[in-house]
């Protein structure tokens, strides 16, 4: 978008702003002839593939040639595992949650790497600002915690979800539908929408201030305002780095809470 604006100005036509759809729509590189929405491979797909590969490579290198005294990538990998264990698993699942660290750490880093491309030169777009990735992760989390519930509680899991203990029996008429709706619909939906909405809002803010800086830089009479808008752009970029981390953490810890509820129904 920024390149299009600058190119339009250099051609003598003044500032020309591309349509708003260009904020989130990216041209298909290949596979478009089979259907852009289903088979086309574009920048979002590339970021998703890279987030998967970087996450896998990170822990492959960390686990290769393990030594008693860690250093380098092994040390970094152990710090990451320790963070997820203490700040996510122990806080949200408790006893018996250690076996779910691989799933949660994979979720955390996939979301983080898919977010951080928002501020990386050449990308300028978080993959999670499109609904496909957050929706997939929400559904994956749903399948995972339901599988945990069935493994540890059997078919009784669905009864425990809809009929929590301590509720007067007449109230089950109201409580049971709400519990089923909350567990199997609202949870994955809220996980997906929270991640999607936060990353899209941040992306729009960065693009808005980026375009504003270019416009002010091009308008000599308003150049003084650039002294305010550019520092704001820098501050927002730093803020979005923090948001990228926090959204990954929030997604991981909520997934852990749902797993904990399926693992320990008495809580």
GUDO-419406 format. One record per residue (C-alpha): z negated, x, y negated. Coordinates in steps of 0.001 Angstrom, whole numbers, plus 500000, padded with zeros to 6 digits. Layout:
<rs>
ZXY
...
</rs>
This chain:
<rs>
500000500000500000
499074502766497543
502274504619498357
504327501482497715
502712501008494305
503356504612493263
506931504519494554
507654501338492588
506330502921489425
508333506112489874
511513504062490289
511014502689486788
510016499190487783
506385499470486744
503461498719489005
504490496473491892
501719495221494152
502616494500497793
501570491143499262
497977490687500379
499023490519504061
499742494248503929
496001494845503826
495714494059507523
499239493822508914
500927496987510124
504537497381511292
505187497661515005
506293501137516089
507659500118519469
507498497218521908
508173494696519176
511246493311520884
508952491786523517
506811490036520953
505030491630518025
501677489949518578
501367490639522300
503229493856523081
503860495672519814
502149499055519408
501068499774515848
498418501685513898
495579499422515100
496551500011518729
496752503760518082
493271503838516541
491889501873519508
493454504320521978
492149507300519992
488638505790519810
488658505428523601
489991508937524214
487668510627521709
484627508867523188
485622509866526724
486469513448525692
483219513839523780
481035513132526799
483355514884529230
482928518092527230
479187517450526831
478703517007530579
480898519899531697
479046523029532791
475580521672532087
472854524259531581
469081524182531520
469059525158527845
471711523011526149
473948524311523411
477161523286521708
478667520046522968
476000519618525623
473320519708522951
475214517154520859
475728514904523886
472036514984524755
471124514119521170
473444511098521341
472043509929524677
468485510417523430
469255508386520300
470659505449522289
467787505658524762
464972505694522187
466463503635519365
468384501055521388
467398500837525050
463644501351524754
463449499108521690
465520496213523039
465386496381526851
462342498407527836
461558499163531464
464630499351533669
467055499709530785
467966503343531445
470794502387533796
472573500606530940
472726503640528645
476345504518529662
477579501050528712
475694500949525413
476615504469524364
480273503733525129
480108500580523025
478403502430520169
480888505282519945
483971503134520502
482901500870517637
481956503832515434
485225505708515952
487136502461515426
485264501969512139
485302505459510671
489115505595510461
488648503394507404
487946506536505357
490046509099507253
493215510310505483
496349509092507219
494601506073508730
492854504237505865
492211501297508150
489360500386510529
490626499014513827
487711496588513839
488967494927510647
491353493086512973
489754490424515170
491251491624518470
488858494536519065
485641492737518014
486629489668520066
487286491817523142
483967493639522723
482116490345522265
483629488911525446
482958492170527315
479300492031526279
479121488394527410
480520489259530841
478181492246531105
474894490488530314
475824487483532458
476540489896535330
473138491526534759
471481488099534814
473216487102538055
472385490438539670
468656490222538931
468093486465539000
470906485107541136
472297481614540393
468878480750538998
469927482698535902
471841479693534581
468786477477535115
466497479954533340
468898480104530382
469047476349529904
465471475480530778
463113477982529075
459474477676530201
456845476063528021
459110473365526579
458032469711527049
460390468082529545
461717465347527222
462850468050524777
465141469610527387
467666466915526470
467999468672523114
467039472246523995
469266472776527056
472657472177525344
471538474346522416
470482477187524729
473764477122526653
475787476999523447
473745479801521883
473891482089524929
477485481726526069
479348480809522858
477378481817519763
476308485254521001
479775486739521654
481236484888518664
478576486212516271
478932489746517650
482667489692517019
482614487987513619
479805490173512243
481691493375513050
485069492009511947
483850490526508656
481881493593507573
484706496026508274
487352493797506678
485233493338503542
484730497094503253
488437497736503759
489355495259501024
486838496838498630
488197500337499164
491801499228498757
490918497244495626
489246500185493922
491985502551495124
494668500357493561
492549499977490427
492296503754490050
496069504132490353
496673501350487839
494241502830485319
495620506323485831
499104504990485069
498020503078481959
497213505648479298
495355503185477076
492942502352479912
492555505894481223
488972506105479988
487953503309482365
489050505555485236
485911507612484571
483944504627485898
486245503271488576
486876506560490382
483165507415490896
482727503862492194
485535504467494684
483820507665495860
480469505851496157
482044502987498109
483700505466500460
480323507061501207
478822503588501609
481507502612504126
480714505713506203
477139504417506450
478394500892507225
480603502277510018
477521503773511656
475273500763511026
477760498272512438
478095500345515611
474300500510515866
473846496775515240
476474495891517847
474845498190520418
471302496989519801
472272493291519926
474125493913523173
470947495589524455
468855492591523374
471105490248525341
471006492546528386
467222492723528089
466999488940528047
469060488735531230
467061491533532877
463598490283531870
463800486464531632
460037486186531293
460298487735527835
</rs>
